[in-house]
Amino acid sequence: MRHPPHLRSAFVCAAVATALVAGVSACGGTSTGSTAGGTLTIQGDTGSPSLVENFNPFTSATELHGTYLIYAPLEIPSPVDGSYTQFLATGFSFTNPTTLVYTIRKGVKWSDGKPFTPADVVFTFNLLKKYPALDGNGVWSQLSSVSAAGNDVTFTFKAPNVPFAATIAQTPIVPEHIWSKIGNPTKFTNTHPVGTGPFVLSSFAPTQYTLVKNPLYWDAASIAPSKVVFPAQATNQATNQLAVSSGQFDWSYTYLPDVKKTYIDRDPKHNLYWFPPGGTIGLYLNLTKSPNDNTDFRQGISEALDRTAIAQKAVNGYMAQASLSGLILPNLQKWLDPSLPDQGLITQNTSAALASFAKAGYSMHGGKLVSSSGTQASLTIVMPNSFTDWVAAATEVKNELSAVGISVSLDLPQYAQYSSEIQAGTFDAAIGGFGGTGSPYTDFNDALNSSYAAPINTPTANNFERFKSTAVDQALATLASATSPTAEQAATNKLEETMYTTVPIVLLYYGGSWGLFSTKHFIGWPSASDPYTLPTNYNNALLTVVTHLRKA
């Protein structure tokens, strides 16, 4: 099941620069191989009840994923390891921790034949400044100015923030010669999009739309599909699973409980899947409440849980238990603090859990974990009722915590109510997602930065557990301005140690990215042997994948 990115900010994968120079392409955004041609059919777009034509790349009103193939960004960092694929830029460098310079690719044209220039980049970012409603990733919360000189565009930050280069990189660029004439771009549905991407809009209907190859794309010769079709997907998960199993798509993103039986065995010659970890699922405890605010109590909860059993119940064991380092392993193995025991993995240990609870002032009496006043420890865990894997995980958590005397109940509201509760901090405990951006800094900053720890009943975009630590804030600031590998690793180690020892979030298991592919028409899909990005077809990984495909 695809879950909205509600427990982290908008997709801002960042490869924290290991020097003042970064942005070297991992893949180049190109593909090689046999002659291009053929139709690529992708599952993913939904409507209520049908698709709505809106190709504005800056408004959330559109769920048309084909927009990512029309409007290219400067670069796209991989959510797996943060490595970059270049598009409208050929690289970037930091002249200092507050000055980012992008080198713009020469010879690029808009799909209407007009030349693309650095001025378009400057215009795009100034457009977001003029209309904050378009600035969904908050770039102007960090920027103070954008300017062009020759073939370079310089971004000046208000404060050091080296990892924020990834957010800048992923901003879709729009043509000044068209968008400068739009009266109110926040209401612009852009039904005749002009972009620099590898595809252009051919036809649109409420049940399906089609893109065709852009002959003016700067690397058109290496684009394998001649056409990309996006059929409307049902809002019912079971209906979608049947459509995927029947082989209607070249690329799907759907959780199938028994993928071998329901998908691979339908066409073993061509069907394949890759379910890599795309984030971490955790138990968020509201740290403004007692005893959640007690580190020993949180450690006791962590030690009481069998994460392998939880993952088995939630996602049929497709995913492994999560490291309490906060890193997705093995994706971010290079950042792992070697001093963490067993790579940050925790084995269920009831005796250790009871000892931790005792330090927090709780002990077992008559099968109940009670405080010195005789009050039983209790938790109400909230999660959306439609997220069946999370519900299964929470049910197992309930069973395991009940075994150590904690009274646990489950609250299963609609997603809107769940989202409202976690943002306002009115929950007791919640199942939610952590990390998955490819950048340790971004993952840790979203989860731990005190600036997000808003008062209860004041919505916040991140740090829903309301964690506060001056030392952690300093480590985040150090990492944000770090431009040497040594400084980066030292700051990252500090953050991993915090996650492991203070358990601000009880991390459970890795959340999967449910990539399903057919090699009948195209090859070059991301895989365990070539993990150049996640197989998510609803964000800009779509552009990375399609530009890697080759004709079968």
C-alpha positions in Angstrom: 0.0 0.0 0.0 1.2 3.4 -0.9 1.1 5.8 2.0 1.1 9.6 1.7 4.3 11.2 3.0 2.4 12.6 6.0 5.1 11.9 8.6 7.9 13.8 6.9 8.1 17.0 4.9 7.8 16.9 1.1 10.3 14.7 -0.7 13.6 16.4 -0.2 16.2 13.7 -0.5 19.6 15.2 0.1 23.1 13.8 -0.5 25.0 15.7 2.2 28.0 17.1 0.3 31.2 15.4 1.2 33.1 18.4 0.0 32.4 21.9 -1.3 31.9 20.3 -4.7 29.0 17.9 -5.3 26.4 17.0 -7.8 28.3 14.5 -9.8 25.8 12.3 -11.7 25.4 8.7 -10.6 23.7 7.7 -13.7 23.7 10.7 -16.1 20.0 10.5 -16.7 20.5 8.5 -19.9 20.0 5.0 -21.1 21.8 3.0 -23.7 20.8 0.0 -25.7 18.5 -1.0 -28.6 16.4 1.3 -30.7 13.7 3.1 -28.8 10.0 2.7 -29.4 6.8 1.3 -27.9 4.2 2.2 -25.3 5.0 2.2 -21.6 1.9 1.8 -19.4 2.1 3.0 -15.8 -0.3 2.5 -12.9 -0.7 5.2 -10.4 -3.0 8.1 -11.1 -6.3 8.3 -9.2 -9.4 10.5 -9.4 -12.5 11.3 -7.5 -14.2 9.8 -9.3 -12.2 10.6 -12.5 -8.9 12.3 -13.4 -8.8 16.1 -13.4 -6.7 17.8 -16.0 -4.1 19.8 -14.1 -0.5 19.8 -15.1 0.6 22.6 -12.8 3.8 21.2 -11.2 3.5 23.4 -8.1 -0.1 22.8 -7.0 -1.2 19.8 -4.9 -4.5 19.9 -6.8 -3.0 17.6 -9.4 -2.3 13.9 -8.9 -1.1 13.5 -12.5 2.2 11.8 -12.1 3.0 12.3 -15.8 3.8 15.9 -14.9 7.2 14.7 -13.7 8.0 13.6 -17.2 7.1 17.0 -18.7 8.9 19.3 -16.3 12.5 18.5 -15.5 14.4 19.8 -12.4 18.0 20.6 -12.1 18.9 17.3 -10.7 17.3 14.4 -8.8 18.9 12.9 -5.7 18.2 9.2 -5.1 16.2 8.4 -2.0 18.3 5.2 -1.7 21.7 6.8 -1.1 21.4 10.4 -2.0 23.4 10.1 -5.3 22.4 12.6 -8.0 21.1 12.2 -11.6 21.6 15.3 -13.6 18.9 16.9 -15.8 18.9 20.7 -16.4 22.1 21.1 -14.5 25.5 19.5 -15.0 26.6 19.9 -11.4 26.8 22.2 -8.4 29.2 23.5 -5.8 29.2 25.3 -2.5 31.6 28.2 -2.5 30.8 28.4 1.2 28.1 26.9 3.4 25.6 29.6 2.4 26.4 30.0 -1.3 25.3 27.3 -3.8 26.2 27.6 -7.5 24.6 25.4 -10.2 26.0 25.0 -13.7 23.1 25.0 -16.2 23.1 22.6 -19.1 23.6 24.2 -22.5 21.6 23.4 -25.6 18.3 22.6 -23.9 15.0 23.7 -25.5 11.5 24.0 -24.2 9.1 21.7 -26.0 7.7 24.6 -28.0 11.2 25.2 -29.5 12.2 28.2 -27.3 15.7 28.0 -25.8 16.0 27.2 -22.1 18.3 29.5 -20.2 19.6 30.2 -16.7 17.1 33.1 -16.6 14.3 30.5 -16.6 15.7 29.0 -13.4 15.9 32.4 -11.7 12.4 33.2 -12.9 11.0 29.9 -11.5 12.4 30.5 -8.0 11.3 34.1 -7.9 7.9 32.9 -8.9 7.8 30.7 -5.8 8.8 33.7 -3.8 6.1 35.9 -5.3 3.4 33.3 -4.8 4.2 31.4 -1.5 1.3 29.0 -2.1 3.4 27.5 -4.9 6.4 27.0 -2.6 5.3 23.7 -1.2 8.9 22.7 -0.2 9.6 26.0 1.5 12.6 27.0 -0.5 12.3 30.6 0.5 12.4 29.7 4.1 16.0 29.0 3.4 16.9 31.3 0.5 17.7 35.0 0.6 18.4 35.5 -3.2 18.8 33.8 -6.6 20.8 35.3 -9.4 22.3 34.3 -12.8 25.7 35.1 -14.3 26.7 33.5 -17.5 25.8 29.8 -17.4 25.7 29.7 -13.6 22.8 30.3 -11.1 23.7 31.2 -7.6 21.5 30.5 -4.6 22.3 32.4 -1.4 21.0 30.9 1.8 19.9 32.8 4.9 22.0 30.4 7.1 24.3 27.4 6.4 22.3 24.5 5.0 24.4 22.3 2.7 21.8 19.5 2.5 19.1 21.8 1.3 20.8 21.7 -2.1 18.6 18.6 -2.8 15.4 20.6 -2.4 16.7 23.2 -4.7 17.8 20.5 -7.2 14.3 18.9 -7.4 12.3 22.0 -8.0 10.6 21.8 -11.4 11.6 24.6 -13.8 9.0 26.4 -15.8 9.4 28.6 -18.9 9.5 32.4 -18.2 8.1 33.2 -21.7 4.8 31.5 -20.8 4.5 31.7 -17.0 5.3 35.4 -16.8 2.0 36.0 -18.7 -0.1 34.0 -16.3 -2.3 36.2 -14.1 -2.5 33.9 -11.1 -0.3 30.8 -11.3 -1.8 29.3 -8.1 -5.1 28.7 -10.0 -3.4 27.8 -13.3 -4.4 24.2 -14.4 -1.8 24.2 -17.3 -3.8 22.1 -19.7 -1.2 22.7 -22.5 2.1 22.2 -20.6 5.4 23.3 -22.1 8.4 21.7 -20.4 12.0 20.5 -20.9 11.3 16.9 -20.0 11.4 13.9 -22.3 7.7 13.8 -22.9 4.8 16.1 -23.9 1.1 15.8 -23.5 -0.7 14.1 -26.4 -4.3 13.5 -25.2 -6.3 13.7 -22.0 -9.5 12.0 -20.9 -11.0 11.5 -17.4 -10.2 7.8 -17.7 -6.7 8.0 -19.2 -4.1 10.4 -20.6 -1.2 9.9 -22.9 2.3 11.5 -23.2 4.4 11.1 -26.3 8.2 11.5 -26.7 9.4 15.1 -26.9 11.6 15.3 -30.0 13.3 18.4 -28.7 14.5 16.8 -25.4 18.2 17.3 -25.0 18.8 13.5 -24.7 15.9 12.3 -26.9 18.0 9.6 -28.6 18.4 7.7 -25.4 14.7 7.7 -24.4 13.3 4.2 -25.0 9.5 4.6 -24.9 7.8 6.5 -27.7 4.6 6.8 -25.7 3.6 6.7 -22.0 0.0 5.9 -21.0 -1.5 6.6 -17.5 -4.8 4.8 -17.1 -7.0 6.1 -14.2 -6.7 3.8 -11.2 -9.6 2.9 -8.9 -9.7 4.2 -5.4 -10.3 0.7 -4.2 -7.1 -1.2 -3.3 -8.5 -4.7 -4.0 -9.6 -3.6 -7.5 -6.2 -2.2 -8.2 -4.5 -5.4 -7.0 -6.6 -7.4 -9.5 -5.7 -5.0 -12.3 -2.0 -5.3 -11.5 -2.1 -9.1 -11.2 -3.8 -9.4 -14.6 -0.8 -7.7 -16.3 -2.3 -4.4 -17.4 0.8 -2.4 -16.6 4.5 -2.3 -17.4 5.1 -0.6 -14.1 3.0 -0.8 -11.0 3.3 0.3 -7.4 1.1 -1.9 -5.3 1.4 -4.0 -2.2 0.5 -7.7 -3.0 0.4 -10.0 0.0 1.8 -13.0 -1.9 3.7 -11.4 -4.8 5.0 -14.7 -6.2 1.6 -16.3 -6.5 -0.4 -13.2 -7.5 2.1 -11.6 -9.8 5.3 -13.5 -10.7 3.7 -16.8 -11.4 1.2 -15.1 -13.8 4.1 -14.4 -16.2 7.4 -15.8 -14.8 9.3 -15.0 -18.0 8.6 -11.2 -17.8 7.2 -10.3 -14.4 9.5 -9.2 -11.6 9.4 -7.2 -8.4 11.6 -5.2 -6.1 10.5 -4.3 -2.7 13.3 -2.2 -1.2 13.0 -0.3 2.1 11.7 3.2 1.4 11.4 4.5 4.9 10.9 3.3 8.5 7.7 2.5 10.3 7.8 3.5 14.0 5.8 3.9 17.1 5.6 7.6 17.9 5.1 8.4 21.6 3.9 11.9 22.6 6.8 13.1 24.6 4.7 15.8 26.3 2.9 13.1 28.2 4.1 11.0 31.2 5.5 8.4 31.2 6.3 8.8 27.5 8.7 11.6 28.4 10.8 9.2 30.4 13.7 7.7 28.5 13.8 4.5 30.6 10.1 3.9 29.9 10.6 4.3 26.1 13.6 2.0 26.3 11.4 -0.5 28.1 8.8 -0.4 25.3 11.6 -0.8 22.7 13.1 -3.8 24.5 9.7 -5.5 24.9 9.0 -5.6 21.2 9.7 -8.5 18.7 10.3 -6.4 15.6 10.7 -9.4 13.3 7.2 -10.7 14.4 5.8 -7.2 13.9 7.2 -7.0 10.3 5.9 -10.5 9.6 2.4 -9.5 10.6 2.5 -6.1 8.9 4.1 -6.9 5.5 4.4 -10.7 5.3 8.1 -10.4 6.3 9.0 -8.6 3.0 10.8 -6.0 5.2 13.4 -6.4 7.9 13.3 -4.9 11.4 14.7 -1.4 11.6 17.9 -0.3 13.0 17.5 2.1 16.0 20.3 4.2 14.5 17.6 5.9 12.4 19.4 4.8 9.2 17.9 2.6 6.5 20.3 -0.3 6.1 22.0 -1.3 4.0 21.1 1.9 1.9 23.0 4.2 4.2 25.5 1.8 5.6 28.4 4.3 4.9 27.0 6.6 7.6 26.5 3.9 10.3 28.3 4.6 13.5 30.5 1.5 14.1 30.3 1.9 17.8 26.5 1.0 17.8 26.0 -2.6 19.0 24.8 -5.0 16.3 24.3 -2.1 13.9 21.6 -0.6 16.1 19.3 -3.7 15.9 17.4 -4.6 19.1 16.4 -8.1 20.1 13.3 -8.6 22.2 14.3 -8.9 25.9 11.5 -9.0 28.4 13.9 -9.0 31.4 15.7 -6.0 30.1 12.4 -4.3 29.4 11.1 -4.9 33.0 14.4 -3.5 34.3 14.0 -0.4 32.2 10.4 0.0 33.4 11.6 -0.3 37.0 14.1 2.6 36.4 11.1 4.6 35.2 9.2 3.8 38.4 7.0 1.0 37.0 6.8 -2.7 38.2 4.7 -5.7 37.5 1.9 -6.5 40.0 -0.8 -9.0 39.2 0.1 -9.1 35.5 -0.1 -5.3 35.2 2.7 -2.8 34.8 1.9 -0.1 37.4 3.5 3.0 38.8 4.3 3.6 42.5 0.7 4.9 42.9 -0.7 1.7 41.5 -1.8 3.2 38.1 -1.4 0.8 35.2 0.7 2.1 32.3 -1.5 2.6 29.2 -1.3 3.6 25.6 -3.8 4.4 22.9 -2.2 4.0 19.5 -3.7 5.9 16.5 -3.4 5.1 12.8 -5.6 5.4 9.7 -8.1 2.6 9.4 -7.3 2.2 5.7 -3.6 1.4 6.3 -4.1 -2.3 6.8 -0.3 -3.0 7.2 0.0 -0.4 10.0 -3.1 -1.8 11.7 -1.6 -5.3 11.6 1.7 -3.9 13.0 -0.2 -2.0 15.8 -2.2 -5.1 16.7 1.0 -7.1 17.2 2.5 -4.2 19.2 -0.6 -4.2 21.4 -0.2 -8.0 22.0 3.4 -7.7 22.9 3.1 -4.7 25.2 0.1 -6.4 26.9 2.4 -9.3 27.7 4.5 -6.9 29.9 1.5 -5.5 31.6 0.7 -2.3 29.5 -2.9 -1.6 28.7 -3.0 -0.8 24.9 -6.0 0.2 22.8 -6.1 1.0 19.1 -7.8 4.1 17.6 -8.6 3.7 13.9 -10.0 7.0 12.5 -10.1 8.2 8.9 -6.8 9.5 7.6 -7.8 13.2 7.9 -8.5 12.9 11.6 -5.3 10.9 12.1 -3.3 13.6 10.3 -4.9 16.3 12.3 -4.2 14.6 15.6 -0.5 13.9 15.0 0.1 17.4 13.7 -1.6 19.0 16.7 0.1 16.7 19.1 -3.2 15.5 20.7 -2.4 11.8 20.3 -1.0 9.5 22.9 0.9 7.2 20.6 0.8 6.7 16.8 2.1 4.5 14.0 3.8 6.6 11.4 6.7 6.8 8.9 10.2 8.1 9.5 12.9 9.0 7.1 13.5 7.6 3.7 14.9 10.7 2.0 18.4 9.3 1.3 19.9 11.9 3.5 20.6 11.3 7.2 20.5 15.1 7.8 17.0 15.5 6.4 15.6 12.4 8.1 17.0 13.5 11.5 16.2 17.1 11.1 12.5 16.4 10.3 12.2 14.1 13.2 14.3 15.8 15.9 14.7 19.5 15.3 13.3 21.4 18.3 12.0 24.2 16.0 9.3 21.9 14.9 8.2 21.0 18.5 5.2 23.3 18.5 2.9 23.5 21.6 0.1 21.1 21.8 -2.9 22.1 19.6 -0.5 24.0 17.3 0.0 22.0 14.1 3.5 21.2 13.0 4.9 19.7 9.8 7.5 17.5 11.5 8.8 16.2 14.9 5.3 15.1 15.9 6.5 13.5 19.1 7.7 17.0 20.2 11.3 16.0 21.0 13.6 18.7 22.3 17.3 18.7 22.8 19.8 21.5 22.7 22.6 19.1 22.0 20.7 17.5 19.1 19.9 20.9 17.6 23.6 21.7 17.7 24.5 18.5 16.0 21.9 19.2 13.3 23.3 22.7 12.8 26.9 21.3 12.6 25.7 18.8 10.0 23.9 21.5 8.0 27.1 23.5 7.6 29.5 20.6 7.3 31.6 20.5 4.2 34.1 17.8 5.1 33.5 14.0 5.5 35.0 14.0 9.0 32.7 16.8 10.3 29.7 15.2 8.6 30.3 11.7 10.1 30.9 13.1 13.6 27.6 15.0 13.6 25.8 12.1 12.1 27.2 9.7 14.8 25.8 12.0 17.5 22.4 11.9 16.0 22.5 8.1 15.6 23.5 7.8 19.3 20.6 9.9 20.3 18.2 7.7 18.3 19.6 4.6 19.8 20.0 5.6 23.5 17.1 8.0 24.1 14.6 6.3 21.7 12.7 9.5 20.7 10.8 7.3 18.3 10.4 3.5 18.7 11.5 2.4 15.2 10.0 -0.9 14.3 10.5 -2.2 10.7 11.3 -0.8 7.3 8.5 0.3 5.1 8.5 -1.1 1.7 8.5 0.4 -1.8 6.3 -2.0 -3.8 7.8 -2.0 -7.3 6.3 -4.4 -9.8 7.7 -4.5 -13.4 7.2 -6.3 -16.7 10.2 -6.8 -19.0 8.0 -7.6 -21.9 8.5 -4.2 -23.5 11.3 -2.5 -21.5 14.2 -3.4 -19.3 16.5 -1.3 -17.0 14.2 -1.2 -14.0 15.7 -0.4 -10.6 16.6 -3.5 -8.7 18.7 -4.9 -5.8 21.6 -5.2 -8.2 21.1 -1.7 -9.6 19.4 0.4 -6.9 19.7 3.7 -8.6 16.4 4.9 -7.1 13.2 3.6 -5.4 10.5 2.1 -7.7 8.0 4.8 -6.7 6.0 5.9 -9.7 4.2 8.8 -8.0 7.1 11.3 -7.5 10.2 12.4 -9.4 11.7 8.9 -9.3 9.4 8.4 -12.2 11.6 10.6 -14.3 14.8 8.9 -13.1 13.4 5.4 -14.0 11.9 6.3 -17.4 15.2 7.9 -18.5 17.0 4.7 -17.6 14.7 2.3 -19.5 15.9 0.4 -22.6 13.9 -1.4 -25.2 13.5 -5.1 -24.4 
